[in-house]
């Protein structure tokens, strides 16, 4: 997704120009599919939610509300990562509730930890592991909004250190430091709750 032209499209979206929304979607589609593919690899058993469906649901979530105030391409992608997180967590909740009827055990701490410390898309947590991470991430948000946004961009958005820095308007060194601190905090928090 090129930065040139995106600013004009985002301005059009802010003014409610429906054609600008369509052009922005077309321009962002490949990057959104890349992020969605990463998330699909994290949930290979989510057969009812394919990559295209995740992208389309995220787009509807992004533009279904009245607020379309994206600062730039990076901010748009960070908000898209949040939308995908919300969609995936909703899907995981439904899947987990269905599994409880089958008498299956909840996720182990080790499973959640492997998913958190891996690079984006490398480990596939179960629905329960994703829910445990989401709950811990909500608690982290209360403690440090910036650290929770970094985890959201890195884990759910599949963004690099540099992309996360641009999206959040902070330095790559701050992202690296906060990413490490957030992982350590989440590790302790989830070990306490799942341990």
Helices and strands as residue ranges (DSSP letters): H 6-14, H 18-42, H 51-64, H 73-100, H 109-117, H 127-143, H 145-151, I 152-156, H 161-168, H 172-194
